[in-house]
Amino acid sequence: MPLVPMVIEQTNRGERSYDIYS
């Protein structure tokens, strides 16, 4: 899932982005 890490880098949050995509 390359979209997950891409969003994390764009939002600069990681944990919050990962939770949403999780």
Secondary structure, DSSP 8 states (H G I E B T S, - for coil): -THHHHHHHHHT-SHHHHHHH-
